[in-house]
């Protein structure tokens, strides 16, 4: 009796894993189509989702940038390097690829960004690790942004 149940369970498992490739294929291909749409969006118009809706930048404030570098080292460097991919993307030149608002919103509101923002979703898909919320203040995020403004892409 136990042998019949075991054989039946194995047969059911094999049958359920076979066939239906078309349905599985459709489910896998759908996100790829959505990713193609993300690539077409202009990242320099995307402000992201979060508390920062507008920011005006002037000349680089070296004191703020120096303070931002220290905050970055303390809070971000475990996952990010400036000139190379690590757990997260390399950040040199990020201000040339993303708006200041997007950068600050990603720092301040990473959970909602990876859930709702197409560019953040794309980064999550590429790096397979969500950005950790470091519970930074707006001031700290602004300092980090100022530091990023001093580090250009190589």
Secondary structure, 3 states (H helix, E strand, C coil): CHHHHHHHHHHHHHHHHCCCHHHHHHHHHHHHHHHHHHHHCCCCCCCCCCCCCCCCCCCCCHHHHHHHHHHHHHHCCCCCCCCCCCCCCCCCCHHHHCCHHHHHHHHHCHHHHHHHCHHHHHHHHHHCCCCCCCCCCHHHHHHHHHHHHHCCCC
